[in-house]
Amino acid sequence: MADRAKGIPVAKEGIPFIAVGSLLTLGCWLAGWVGLTSLMGSLTLFTTWFFRNPARTIPQGRNSIVSPGDGTVVAVEQEFEHRFLKEPSIRISIFLNVFNVHINRMPVAGIVQDIVYTPGQFLAANRPEASADNEQNALMLRRFDGKKILCVQIAGLIARRIVCWAMPGEQVEKGERFGLIRFGSRMDVYLPRNSAIQVKVGAKVKGGSSILAELLCVEHS
């Protein structure tokens, strides 16, 4: 899969919002509405900033798993992932507020084995039940050594649009951009249970550059 957003300063999904905001700002200015011009200009600048697409330095360690998004770690839990992996896993949940970068990145290199979209509710993304109840898009990734990683885009209270550019069967690189969620969201990553976790609840992470965990070579029973 080619990184469809590489080198683009603003995600293309934000361009219509930015264009409309710019036109409204111009219209208010031409009409002489100073207050509305200031308000619309500020909203347009915020929208442009929200859809920003910064470059990141990707860690090259073969067994490192990087964060799929910017935000705050709100959960590190051992649980049985029953929908896709169907095995004991470690779930790391990352909450993205409206001030975080919302471009999503691949946590590992490998093959996109499957993608499953599930409609659902729009609960606040930092609530525990959001992992099961909210609208979401799950990517099953298989590393070249066969290890499976599940990455789930989850919509939040304000977010109403999940975007995924990846397709099943594509080969992807670690840190590669694969989509975004508009206006507040959550990312869940399910890892093999013997992974060496590198983050704690409350940690601030950056998509593509922060290491969440290191995969260990030997599975323990």
Z-matrix of the N, CA and C atoms (Angstrom, degrees):
N
C 1 1.462
C 2 1.522 1 109.98
N 3 1.324 2 117.45 1 126.06
C 4 1.449 3 120.54 2 175.77
C 5 1.527 4 109.01 3 -76.93
N 6 1.337 5 116.35 4 142.09
C 7 1.458 6 120.67 5 178.74
C 8 1.526 7 107.77 6 -69.53
N 9 1.326 8 116.42 7 101.07
C 10 1.457 9 121.19 8 -171.37
C 11 1.529 10 113.75 9 -70.65
N 12 1.324 11 117.48 10 -13.97
C 13 1.466 12 119.96 11 -178.08
C 14 1.524 13 112.68 12 -114.78
N 15 1.319 14 117.53 13 9.23
C 16 1.459 15 120.79 14 -178.37
C 17 1.524 16 110.68 15 -65.87
N 18 1.321 17 115.98 16 131.82
C 19 1.456 18 120.64 17 176.61
C 20 1.515 19 114.93 18 80.38
N 21 1.328 20 117.50 19 0.91
C 22 1.461 21 121.19 20 179.11
C 23 1.528 22 108.07 21 -100.16
N 24 1.341 23 118.84 22 120.92
C 25 1.472 24 119.73 23 -174.46
C 26 1.520 25 114.51 24 -69.12
N 27 1.339 26 117.25 25 -24.75
C 28 1.467 27 122.32 26 -179.21
C 29 1.528 28 108.45 27 -133.05
N 30 1.341 29 117.38 28 133.65
C 31 1.462 30 120.57 29 179.01
C 32 1.531 31 110.35 30 -59.14
N 33 1.332 32 115.80 31 137.47
C 34 1.468 33 119.94 32 -175.54
C 35 1.519 34 112.20 33 -61.14
N 36 1.333 35 117.56 34 -26.60
C 37 1.465 36 120.51 35 179.26
C 38 1.527 37 111.93 36 -65.74
N 39 1.332 38 117.51 37 -18.94
C 40 1.452 39 120.61 38 179.83
C 41 1.510 40 114.07 39 -88.59
N 42 1.348 41 116.84 40 -13.79
C 43 1.467 42 120.44 41 -175.08
C 44 1.529 43 112.71 42 -59.70
N 45 1.355 44 120.28 43 -44.33
C 46 1.475 45 118.62 44 178.24
C 47 1.527 46 113.17 45 -59.34
N 48 1.345 47 117.30 46 -40.09
C 49 1.463 48 120.71 47 178.83
C 50 1.529 49 110.58 48 -64.94
N 51 1.328 50 115.60 49 -42.76
C 52 1.464 51 120.40 50 -179.30
C 53 1.524 52 110.50 51 -66.39
N 54 1.337 53 116.46 52 -41.15
C 55 1.468 54 120.62 53 -179.31
C 56 1.524 55 111.20 54 -63.99
N 57 1.329 56 116.87 55 -45.63
C 58 1.469 57 120.63 56 179.37
C 59 1.530 58 110.09 57 -62.78
N 60 1.334 59 116.32 58 -44.71
C 61 1.462 60 120.28 59 178.96
C 62 1.518 61 111.98 60 -60.61
N 63 1.329 62 116.25 61 -40.40
C 64 1.468 63 120.50 62 179.87
C 65 1.523 64 110.91 63 -65.55
N 66 1.326 65 116.76 64 -41.73
C 67 1.466 66 120.44 65 179.60
C 68 1.531 67 111.41 66 -66.01
N 69 1.323 68 116.81 67 -40.99
C 70 1.466 69 119.95 68 178.11
C 71 1.524 70 111.49 69 -66.06
N 72 1.326 71 115.62 70 -38.69
C 73 1.462 72 119.95 71 176.98
C 74 1.525 73 110.64 72 -62.17
N 75 1.327 74 116.11 73 -45.19
C 76 1.466 75 120.99 74 178.96
C 77 1.525 76 110.94 75 -62.82
N 78 1.350 77 115.40 76 -42.87
C 79 1.458 78 119.11 77 -179.79
C 80 1.518 79 111.83 78 -62.23
N 81 1.336 80 116.45 79 -41.94
C 82 1.465 81 120.30 80 179.14
C 83 1.530 82 111.29 81 -65.47
N 84 1.330 83 115.73 82 -38.02
C 85 1.466 84 120.31 83 179.15
C 86 1.528 85 111.05 84 -65.54
N 87 1.352 86 115.93 85 -44.11
C 88 1.471 87 120.00 86 179.16
C 89 1.523 88 111.45 87 -64.71
N 90 1.342 89 116.20 88 -31.30
C 91 1.461 90 120.49 89 179.86
C 92 1.528 91 112.03 90 -80.40
N 93 1.329 92 116.65 91 -8.51
C 94 1.447 93 120.06 92 179.04
C 95 1.518 94 114.25 93 82.07
N 96 1.321 95 117.67 94 16.64
C 97 1.463 96 121.70 95 -179.71
C 98 1.532 97 108.76 96 -89.35
N 99 1.301 98 115.39 97 90.76
C 100 1.457 99 120.84 98 -172.51
C 101 1.528 100 111.91 99 -63.36
N 102 1.334 101 117.07 100 -46.12
C 103 1.455 102 120.72 101 -178.49
C 104 1.511 103 112.19 102 -62.67
N 105 1.332 104 116.32 103 -46.78
C 106 1.466 105 120.11 104 179.90
C 107 1.522 106 111.41 105 -67.39
N 108 1.340 107 116.59 106 -34.58
C 109 1.468 108 119.73 107 176.93
C 110 1.525 109 110.20 108 -60.87
N 111 1.323 110 116.29 109 -44.55
C 112 1.466 111 120.82 110 179.26
C 113 1.525 112 111.08 111 -63.87
N 114 1.358 113 115.96 112 -43.27
C 115 1.462 114 119.87 113 -179.39
C 116 1.520 115 111.40 114 -64.65
N 117 1.337 116 117.03 115 -49.00
C 118 1.463 117 120.31 116 -178.09
C 119 1.531 118 110.98 117 -66.68
N 120 1.326 119 116.76 118 -35.31
C 121 1.464 120 119.70 119 177.82
C 122 1.516 121 111.37 120 -64.98
N 123 1.344 122 115.96 121 -40.94
C 124 1.463 123 120.17 122 179.09
C 125 1.517 124 111.33 123 -65.44
N 126 1.344 125 116.60 124 -42.16
C 127 1.466 126 120.37 125 178.75
C 128 1.522 127 111.09 126 -64.33
N 129 1.318 128 116.38 127 -37.90
C 130 1.471 129 120.09 128 179.46
C 131 1.522 130 111.00 129 -67.02
N 132 1.330 131 116.28 130 -41.32
C 133 1.465 132 120.12 131 177.82
C 134 1.523 133 110.80 132 -64.47
N 135 1.348 134 116.94 133 -40.70
C 136 1.460 135 119.89 134 178.33
C 137 1.529 136 110.83 135 -63.49
N 138 1.341 137 116.69 136 -42.94
C 139 1.468 138 120.77 137 179.85
C 140 1.524 139 110.57 138 -61.85
N 141 1.337 140 116.47 139 -42.82
C 142 1.468 141 120.26 140 177.54
C 143 1.521 142 110.73 141 -60.39
N 144 1.331 143 116.00 142 -42.96
C 145 1.463 144 121.36 143 179.87
C 146 1.524 145 110.86 144 -67.13
N 147 1.333 146 117.31 145 -38.13
C 148 1.461 147 120.81 146 -179.92
C 149 1.529 148 111.41 147 -60.94
N 150 1.311 149 117.57 148 -40.95
C 151 1.462 150 121.87 149 -177.03
C 152 1.530 151 112.65 150 -88.91
N 153 1.320 152 117.39 151 15.91
C 154 1.470 153 120.53 152 179.95
C 155 1.528 154 110.63 153 -60.93
N 156 1.324 155 114.85 154 151.80
C 157 1.458 156 120.87 155 -174.10
C 158 1.530 157 109.58 156 -134.65
N 159 1.333 158 117.49 157 73.91
C 160 1.467 159 120.00 158 -175.04
C 161 1.525 160 112.62 159 -72.62
N 162 1.333 161 115.13 160 151.94
C 163 1.468 162 120.71 161 173.45
C 164 1.525 163 108.45 162 -75.96
N 165 1.322 164 116.60 163 151.80
C 166 1.455 165 121.84 164 -179.47
C 167 1.530 166 109.72 165 -135.16
N 168 1.343 167 115.86 166 148.25
C 169 1.461 168 121.88 167 173.16
C 170 1.519 169 107.66 168 -88.10
N 171 1.328 170 116.90 169 119.21
C 172 1.465 171 122.56 170 -174.26
C 173 1.530 172 110.25 171 -93.25
N 174 1.348 173 119.06 172 123.83
C 175 1.471 174 120.97 173 176.22
C 176 1.531 175 110.66 174 -58.66
N 177 1.325 176 116.94 175 138.59
C 178 1.462 177 120.69 176 -173.77
C 179 1.522 178 114.77 177 -97.29
N 180 1.316 179 118.55 178 -3.02
C 181 1.463 180 119.56 179 179.47
C 182 1.518 181 111.53 180 -57.35
N 183 1.345 182 117.46 181 132.34
C 184 1.464 183 121.32 182 -173.72
C 185 1.518 184 112.53 183 -62.57
N 186 1.324 185 117.96 184 -32.56
C 187 1.461 186 120.88 185 -175.49
C 188 1.523 187 114.43 186 -103.07
N 189 1.319 188 116.80 187 6.19
C 190 1.464 189 118.94 188 178.81
C 191 1.530 190 110.28 189 -80.78
N 192 1.333 191 115.61 190 141.42
C 193 1.459 192 122.85 191 176.20
C 194 1.516 193 107.45 192 -111.66
N 195 1.324 194 117.32 193 121.92
C 196 1.455 195 120.47 194 -176.14
C 197 1.525 196 110.72 195 -97.88
N 198 1.305 197 115.18 196 160.51
C 199 1.465 198 120.63 197 -179.88
C 200 1.531 199 110.25 198 -67.55
N 201 1.334 200 117.78 199 136.90
C 202 1.463 201 120.68 200 177.58
C 203 1.519 202 112.81 201 -80.51
N 204 1.341 203 117.69 202 -6.53
C 205 1.454 204 119.20 203 -179.36
C 206 1.517 205 112.00 204 -161.39
N 207 1.336 206 115.32 205 165.65
C 208 1.456 207 121.87 206 174.56
C 209 1.525 208 109.26 207 -81.53
N 210 1.320 209 117.24 208 147.48
C 211 1.455 210 118.70 209 176.29
C 212 1.512 211 112.86 210 151.77
N 213 1.337 212 114.76 211 -157.82
C 214 1.453 213 122.75 212 -177.33
C 215 1.528 214 110.04 213 -117.12
N 216 1.319 215 117.05 214 131.52
C 217 1.467 216 120.96 215 176.41
C 218 1.527 217 108.16 216 -69.38
N 219 1.332 218 116.65 217 119.81
C 220 1.471 219 120.79 218 -178.51
C 221 1.525 220 112.58 219 -109.06
N 222 1.332 221 117.68 220 -9.52
C 223 1.466 222 120.05 221 177.99
C 224 1.517 223 110.38 222 -159.41
N 225 1.334 224 115.47 223 140.54
C 226 1.466 225 123.99 224 168.81
C 227 1.518 226 104.93 225 -134.30
N 228 1.328 227 116.59 226 101.43
C 229 1.463 228 121.03 227 -170.14
C 230 1.526 229 111.39 228 -130.86
N 231 1.343 230 115.97 229 141.62
C 232 1.456 231 120.63 230 169.48
C 233 1.529 232 107.85 231 -90.29
N 234 1.316 233 116.60 232 129.87
C 235 1.457 234 120.57 233 -179.51
C 236 1.523 235 109.96 234 -158.50
N 237 1.316 236 115.47 235 166.02
C 238 1.461 237 120.79 236 176.91
C 239 1.524 238 107.66 237 -90.29
N 240 1.334 239 116.80 238 115.78
C 241 1.462 240 121.11 239 179.39
C 242 1.525 241 107.21 240 -85.03
N 243 1.341 242 116.54 241 105.35
C 244 1.462 243 121.33 242 -168.55
C 245 1.524 244 114.38 243 -93.70
N 246 1.315 245 118.33 244 -13.19
C 247 1.464 246 119.23 245 -173.97
C 248 1.518 247 113.56 246 -86.25
N 249 1.318 248 117.54 247 -43.19
C 250 1.460 249 120.72 248 -172.43
C 251 1.533 250 112.47 249 -123.59
N 252 1.322 251 117.52 250 -54.88
C 253 1.460 252 120.21 251 -178.92
C 254 1.522 253 111.73 252 -72.55
N 255 1.354 254 114.83 253 -36.68
C 256 1.475 255 121.52 254 -179.38
C 257 1.532 256 111.40 255 55.28
N 258 1.339 257 114.80 256 46.47
C 259 1.453 258 121.06 257 178.31
C 260 1.528 259 109.72 258 -160.53
N 261 1.338 260 117.47 259 161.19
C 262 1.467 261 119.77 260 176.56
C 263 1.529 262 110.51 261 -59.40
N 264 1.329 263 116.15 262 136.62
C 265 1.463 264 121.60 263 -175.77
C 266 1.521 265 109.98 264 -144.19
N 267 1.324 266 114.89 265 171.55
C 268 1.457 267 121.47 266 169.93
C 269 1.524 268 107.31 267 -111.94
N 270 1.318 269 116.12 268 123.24
C 271 1.473 270 120.92 269 178.43
C 272 1.527 271 109.42 270 -100.28
N 273 1.336 272 115.02 271 125.91
C 274 1.463 273 121.62 272 171.65
C 275 1.525 274 107.46 273 -111.48
N 276 1.321 275 116.88 274 120.27
C 277 1.461 276 121.92 275 -178.97
C 278 1.524 277 109.72 276 -107.40
N 279 1.336 278 115.73 277 134.10
C 280 1.463 279 122.40 278 -177.87
C 281 1.518 280 108.80 279 -123.38
N 282 1.326 281 116.49 280 122.50
C 283 1.462 282 121.92 281 179.44
C 284 1.524 283 109.56 282 -93.83
N 285 1.339 284 115.85 283 127.36
C 286 1.457 285 122.32 284 178.31
C 287 1.522 286 108.27 285 -107.97
N 288 1.332 287 117.77 286 114.99
C 289 1.458 288 119.21 287 175.48
C 290 1.526 289 110.20 288 -87.61
N 291 1.317 290 117.07 289 178.57
C 292 1.473 291 120.02 290 -173.51
C 293 1.520 292 112.63 291 -67.86
N 294 1.334 293 117.92 292 -11.85
C 295 1.462 294 120.00 293 -179.12
C 296 1.530 295 112.29 294 -94.82
N 297 1.330 296 117.70 295 -7.88
C 298 1.463 297 121.14 296 179.26
C 299 1.520 298 111.77 297 -83.43
N 300 1.338 299 115.65 298 157.20
C 301 1.466 300 120.64 299 169.07
C 302 1.522 301 107.77 300 -64.15
N 303 1.337 302 117.83 301 134.87
C 304 1.466 303 120.39 302 -175.24
C 305 1.526 304 114.16 303 -109.71
N 306 1.321 305 117.28 304 8.66
C 307 1.454 306 120.63 305 171.90
C 308 1.529 307 108.27 306 -70.32
N 309 1.328 308 117.22 307 133.12
C 310 1.472 309 122.32 308 179.48
C 311 1.528 310 110.21 309 -100.03
N 312 1.342 311 116.16 310 144.43
C 313 1.465 312 121.44 311 -176.71
C 314 1.528 313 111.26 312 -129.43
N 315 1.311 314 115.67 313 152.31
C 316 1.453 315 121.47 314 179.45
C 317 1.525 316 111.01 315 -68.45
N 318 1.343 317 117.85 316 129.47
C 319 1.474 318 119.76 317 -179.67
C 320 1.520 319 113.54 318 -74.89
N 321 1.337 320 117.39 319 -23.33
C 322 1.465 321 121.94 320 -179.21
C 323 1.526 322 109.40 321 -143.69
N 324 1.335 323 115.22 322 164.82
C 325 1.461 324 120.95 323 171.43
C 326 1.523 325 108.66 324 -88.39
N 327 1.326 326 116.48 325 148.92
C 328 1.464 327 119.66 326 178.88
C 329 1.509 328 112.03 327 158.41
N 330 1.333 329 115.66 328 -146.56
C 331 1.456 330 123.11 329 -178.55
C 332 1.530 331 109.21 330 -118.04
N 333 1.338 332 116.03 331 136.63
C 334 1.465 333 119.90 332 172.70
C 335 1.526 334 107.11 333 -77.27
N 336 1.318 335 116.51 334 103.47
C 337 1.457 336 120.66 335 -175.16
C 338 1.530 337 112.26 336 -77.08
N 339 1.339 338 116.52 337 -36.60
C 340 1.468 339 119.85 338 -179.52
C 341 1.521 340 109.08 339 -162.27
N 342 1.338 341 115.74 340 154.64
C 343 1.459 342 122.83 341 174.97
C 344 1.523 343 107.42 342 -133.86
N 345 1.328 344 116.61 343 127.31
C 346 1.463 345 120.70 344 -177.60
C 347 1.526 346 109.42 345 -129.45
N 348 1.335 347 115.73 346 118.36
C 349 1.468 348 120.92 347 175.94
C 350 1.525 349 108.94 348 -93.26
N 351 1.344 350 116.54 349 135.67
C 352 1.460 351 121.71 350 179.33
C 353 1.522 352 109.57 351 -129.77
N 354 1.332 353 119.25 352 116.68
C 355 1.468 354 120.22 353 175.99
C 356 1.520 355 109.96 354 -67.20
N 357 1.320 356 116.74 355 159.16
C 358 1.461 357 119.26 356 -179.33
C 359 1.506 358 112.27 357 -176.11
N 360 1.322 359 115.73 358 -159.51
C 361 1.449 360 121.80 359 -177.54
C 362 1.531 361 110.82 360 -84.05
N 363 1.330 362 115.15 361 -179.96
C 364 1.459 363 121.49 362 177.97
C 365 1.528 364 109.10 363 -128.15
N 366 1.342 365 115.42 364 57.31
C 367 1.450 366 120.88 365 176.02
C 368 1.525 367 109.53 366 -71.30
N 369 1.327 368 117.02 367 161.01
C 370 1.462 369 120.41 368 174.82
C 371 1.527 370 108.85 369 -55.02
N 372 1.334 371 116.92 370 128.73
C 373 1.465 372 121.17 371 -170.60
C 374 1.520 373 113.66 372 -68.75
N 375 1.337 374 118.21 373 -15.25
C 376 1.464 375 119.27 374 178.18
C 377 1.518 376 112.67 375 -88.36
N 378 1.336 377 118.37 376 1.51
C 379 1.460 378 121.28 377 176.48
C 380 1.528 379 110.07 378 -84.25
N 381 1.336 380 118.85 379 142.06
C 382 1.473 381 121.55 380 -176.88
C 383 1.520 382 113.61 381 -56.45
N 384 1.336 383 118.04 382 -37.79
C 385 1.461 384 120.93 383 -176.36
C 386 1.528 385 113.39 384 -71.00
N 387 1.331 386 117.16 385 -10.37
C 388 1.464 387 119.90 386 179.21
C 389 1.530 388 111.48 387 -61.47
N 390 1.341 389 117.39 388 -31.44
C 391 1.464 390 120.72 389 -179.45
C 392 1.514 391 112.29 390 -60.40
N 393 1.334 392 116.85 391 -31.95
C 394 1.466 393 120.38 392 -176.92
C 395 1.527 394 112.83 393 -101.77
N 396 1.344 395 117.53 394 -32.25
C 397 1.467 396 120.10 395 -167.89
C 398 1.522 397 115.18 396 -100.71
N 399 1.332 398 118.47 397 -23.05
C 400 1.465 399 119.87 398 -173.88
C 401 1.523 400 113.30 399 -81.90
N 402 1.327 401 115.26 400 160.37
C 403 1.464 402 121.09 401 171.09
C 404 1.523 403 108.33 402 -55.59
N 405 1.335 404 117.12 403 136.38
C 406 1.464 405 119.28 404 -176.04
C 407 1.520 406 112.70 405 -156.34
N 408 1.321 407 113.84 406 163.65
C 409 1.460 408 121.57 407 179.20
C 410 1.525 409 107.63 408 -135.43
N 411 1.339 410 116.49 409 116.83
C 412 1.462 411 121.74 410 -174.58
C 413 1.523 412 111.09 411 -103.21
N 414 1.333 413 116.00 412 131.71
C 415 1.463 414 122.44 413 175.85
C 416 1.523 415 108.77 414 -113.23
N 417 1.323 416 116.18 415 119.62
C 418 1.454 417 121.38 416 174.31
C 419 1.527 418 107.71 417 -91.57
N 420 1.326 419 116.07 418 116.66
C 421 1.461 420 121.61 419 -178.88
C 422 1.520 421 110.02 420 -109.75
N 423 1.317 422 116.37 421 134.49
C 424 1.463 423 121.12 422 177.15
C 425 1.521 424 108.61 423 -116.19
N 426 1.327 425 115.99 424 117.35
C 427 1.452 426 119.81 425 176.18
C 428 1.525 427 110.33 426 -67.54
N 429 1.311 428 116.33 427 167.18
C 430 1.458 429 120.22 428 -177.96
C 431 1.521 430 112.18 429 -70.64
N 432 1.355 431 117.49 430 -15.76
C 433 1.463 432 120.10 431 175.01
C 434 1.528 433 111.55 432 -91.75
N 435 1.324 434 117.26 433 4.11
C 436 1.456 435 121.85 434 177.15
C 437 1.509 436 115.26 435 96.42
N 438 1.329 437 118.69 436 -14.41
C 439 1.463 438 121.08 437 -179.98
C 440 1.538 439 110.03 438 -66.65
N 441 1.340 440 115.34 439 140.74
C 442 1.457 441 120.43 440 -177.56
C 443 1.530 442 110.87 441 -107.68
N 444 1.320 443 114.35 442 138.11
C 445 1.462 444 122.64 443 177.03
C 446 1.533 445 106.79 444 -126.26
N 447 1.311 446 116.29 445 132.05
C 448 1.467 447 120.97 446 177.45
C 449 1.518 448 108.62 447 -105.99
N 450 1.316 449 116.59 448 126.77
C 451 1.464 450 122.85 449 179.64
C 452 1.528 451 107.74 450 -121.79
N 453 1.336 452 117.53 451 124.44
C 454 1.469 453 121.39 452 -173.99
C 455 1.518 454 110.67 453 -122.59
N 456 1.343 455 115.85 454 122.05
C 457 1.463 456 121.84 455 171.72
C 458 1.530 457 107.46 456 -85.38
N 459 1.327 458 117.46 457 128.19
C 460 1.463 459 121.35 458 -176.27
C 461 1.523 460 109.71 459 -125.97
N 462 1.332 461 116.55 460 125.49
C 463 1.459 462 120.70 461 177.68
C 464 1.517 463 110.04 462 -71.36
N 465 1.341 464 116.52 463 156.49
C 466 1.458 465 121.25 464 -179.04
C 467 1.510 466 112.30 465 -116.94
N 468 1.326 467 115.22 466 -159.78
C 469 1.460 468 121.91 467 -176.60
C 470 1.519 469 111.74 468 -64.56
N 471 1.339 470 115.74 469 -39.41
C 472 1.464 471 120.32 470 -178.69
C 473 1.519 472 110.57 471 -98.66
N 474 1.329 473 116.48 472 -35.10
C 475 1.465 474 120.01 473 -178.27
C 476 1.524 475 110.90 474 -64.66
N 477 1.303 476 116.68 475 128.67
C 478 1.462 477 121.52 476 179.52
C 479 1.526 478 111.71 477 -130.63
N 480 1.311 479 116.39 478 18.64
C 481 1.454 480 118.66 479 -176.48
C 482 1.518 481 110.58 480 -153.97
N 483 1.333 482 116.05 481 111.23
C 484 1.456 483 122.12 482 175.07
C 485 1.521 484 108.52 483 -96.94
N 486 1.328 485 116.47 484 129.46
C 487 1.462 486 121.82 485 179.61
C 488 1.517 487 108.63 486 -115.91
N 489 1.323 488 117.10 487 129.75
C 490 1.464 489 121.84 488 177.38
C 491 1.524 490 108.82 489 -134.19
N 492 1.317 491 116.33 490 120.91
C 493 1.466 492 120.80 491 179.95
C 494 1.529 493 112.53 492 -91.09
N 495 1.309 494 118.35 493 -14.45
C 496 1.468 495 121.79 494 -176.34
C 497 1.526 496 110.75 495 -74.57
N 498 1.324 497 115.59 496 159.38
C 499 1.460 498 122.55 497 177.63
C 500 1.530 499 109.21 498 -133.68
N 501 1.343 500 118.17 499 146.94
C 502 1.464 501 120.14 500 177.01
C 503 1.528 502 111.43 501 -56.49
N 504 1.323 503 115.97 502 139.12
C 505 1.461 504 121.22 503 179.23
C 506 1.514 505 114.25 504 93.13
N 507 1.329 506 117.71 505 -11.73
C 508 1.459 507 120.21 506 -179.01
C 509 1.525 508 111.69 507 -76.13
N 510 1.317 509 115.59 508 145.55
C 511 1.454 510 121.47 509 172.41
C 512 1.519 511 108.53 510 -89.73
N 513 1.324 512 117.31 511 133.11
C 514 1.463 513 120.77 512 -175.46
C 515 1.527 514 110.30 513 -127.52
N 516 1.314 515 115.09 514 159.79
C 517 1.462 516 121.89 515 177.83
C 518 1.522 517 109.66 516 -108.25
N 519 1.302 518 116.80 517 151.51
C 520 1.459 519 121.20 518 176.31
C 521 1.526 520 109.87 519 -61.29
N 522 1.330 521 116.25 520 133.39
C 523 1.454 522 121.09 521 179.95
C 524 1.508 523 114.92 522 84.61
N 525 1.322 524 116.88 523 -3.53
C 526 1.461 525 121.26 524 -179.75
C 527 1.525 526 110.23 525 -69.59
N 528 1.315 527 117.29 526 138.57
C 529 1.453 528 121.72 527 179.02
C 530 1.527 529 109.79 528 -71.76
N 531 1.347 530 116.41 529 135.45
C 532 1.465 531 118.05 530 179.81
C 533 1.520 532 113.51 531 -132.06
N 534 1.323 533 118.85 532 -1.69
C 535 1.460 534 119.20 533 178.34
C 536 1.507 535 111.94 534 165.44
N 537 1.331 536 116.12 535 -164.89
C 538 1.454 537 122.26 536 178.16
C 539 1.520 538 109.51 537 -162.63
N 540 1.333 539 115.57 538 165.91
C 541 1.463 540 121.72 539 174.52
C 542 1.520 541 106.27 540 -128.86
N 543 1.324 542 116.38 541 131.15
C 544 1.454 543 119.60 542 -172.96
C 545 1.530 544 112.62 543 -83.59
N 546 1.330 545 115.59 544 125.93
C 547 1.466 546 125.07 545 165.20
C 548 1.532 547 115.37 546 66.44
N 549 1.317 548 116.60 547 59.60
C 550 1.474 549 121.37 548 174.05
C 551 1.513 550 112.39 549 94.82
N 552 1.332 551 117.88 550 127.18
C 553 1.463 552 118.37 551 -172.83
C 554 1.531 553 110.44 552 -169.42
N 555 1.339 554 114.56 553 -164.69
C 556 1.462 555 121.60 554 -177.96
C 557 1.524 556 109.09 555 -150.83
N 558 1.325 557 115.33 556 148.33
C 559 1.452 558 121.86 557 173.87
C 560 1.523 559 108.38 558 -124.28
N 561 1.335 560 117.07 559 128.39
C 562 1.459 561 122.19 560 173.68
C 563 1.520 562 108.94 561 -110.74
N 564 1.332 563 116.62 562 135.18
C 565 1.463 564 121.90 563 176.18
C 566 1.522 565 107.90 564 -123.62
N 567 1.335 566 116.77 565 127.81
C 568 1.469 567 122.42 566 178.62
C 569 1.525 568 108.32 567 -107.88
N 570 1.328 569 115.48 568 123.59
C 571 1.461 570 121.97 569 -173.99
C 572 1.518 571 110.47 570 -118.26
N 573 1.347 572 118.05 571 159.67
C 574 1.462 573 120.40 572 173.31
C 575 1.518 574 110.27 573 -54.42
N 576 1.319 575 116.39 574 145.28
C 577 1.472 576 120.68 575 -170.63
C 578 1.515 577 114.21 576 -65.84
N 579 1.328 578 118.55 577 -19.78
C 580 1.466 579 119.68 578 -179.55
C 581 1.523 580 112.41 579 -97.02
N 582 1.327 581 117.62 580 14.69
C 583 1.467 582 120.58 581 178.58
C 584 1.527 583 110.58 582 -65.45
N 585 1.314 584 116.04 583 145.21
C 586 1.462 585 121.36 584 177.56
C 587 1.528 586 108.22 585 -88.99
N 588 1.324 587 116.36 586 101.64
C 589 1.457 588 121.92 587 -174.86
C 590 1.530 589 110.22 588 -72.96
N 591 1.333 590 116.36 589 135.38
C 592 1.456 591 122.62 590 -175.91
C 593 1.534 592 113.09 591 -109.56
N 594 1.340 593 118.40 592 -0.80
C 595 1.465 594 121.17 593 -177.40
C 596 1.524 595 109.97 594 -127.55
N 597 1.319 596 115.63 595 161.26
C 598 1.450 597 122.70 596 176.24
C 599 1.528 598 109.24 597 -125.53
N 600 1.324 599 115.20 598 165.12
C 601 1.463 600 119.97 599 175.39
C 602 1.529 601 108.98 600 -58.20
N 603 1.323 602 116.28 601 133.60
C 604 1.460 603 121.86 602 -178.01
C 605 1.512 604 113.53 603 98.45
N 606 1.332 605 118.06 604 -12.62
C 607 1.459 606 121.14 605 -179.62
C 608 1.519 607 110.92 606 -68.66
N 609 1.337 608 116.22 607 141.85
C 610 1.460 609 122.16 608 174.41
C 611 1.532 610 108.28 609 -93.41
N 612 1.325 611 116.38 610 129.64
C 613 1.462 612 120.16 611 -176.97
C 614 1.528 613 110.42 612 -127.67
N 615 1.328 614 115.00 613 158.76
C 616 1.458 615 122.00 614 178.05
C 617 1.526 616 109.45 615 -122.23
N 618 1.319 617 115.43 616 134.42
C 619 1.453 618 120.86 617 -178.15
C 620 1.520 619 112.50 618 -61.55
N 621 1.328 620 115.04 619 128.68
C 622 1.455 621 120.89 620 176.28
C 623 1.504 622 115.13 621 86.85
N 624 1.335 623 118.56 622 -20.66
C 625 1.466 624 119.72 623 -175.59
C 626 1.524 625 113.88 624 -118.93
N 627 1.330 626 118.71 625 -27.16
C 628 1.468 627 120.50 626 178.81
C 629 1.524 628 110.09 627 -84.40
N 630 1.327 629 117.15 628 132.83
C 631 1.462 630 121.62 629 179.21
C 632 1.527 631 109.10 630 -88.11
N 633 1.326 632 115.80 631 122.21
C 634 1.460 633 121.36 632 178.17
C 635 1.526 634 111.62 633 -84.86
N 636 1.335 635 116.46 634 -37.42
C 637 1.458 636 120.25 635 -173.97
C 638 1.529 637 109.48 636 -162.71
N 639 1.334 638 114.04 637 166.04
C 640 1.460 639 121.73 638 171.91
C 641 1.521 640 107.79 639 -118.19
N 642 1.322 641 116.59 640 129.97
C 643 1.466 642 120.57 641 177.32
C 644 1.519 643 109.73 642 -76.75
N 645 1.317 644 115.40 643 132.80
C 646 1.459 645 120.51 644 176.76
C 647 1.512 646 109.87 645 -90.72
N 648 1.300 647 116.95 646 152.17
C 649 1.459 648 120.83 647 -172.84
C 650 1.524 649 113.37 648 -77.15
N 651 1.332 650 117.58 649 -27.42
C 652 1.454 651 119.87 650 -173.67
C 653 1.504 652 109.46 651 -115.51
N 654 1.325 653 117.16 652 127.73
C 655 1.462 654 122.40 653 174.96
C 656 1.514 655 109.43 654 -78.95
N 657 1.342 656 117.70 655 138.50
C 658 1.450 657 121.98 656 175.58
C 659 1.508 658 109.71 657 -101.88
N 660 1.267 659 117.76 658 139.53
C 661 1.464 660 121.70 659 179.75
C 662 1.515 661 110.39 660 -81.48
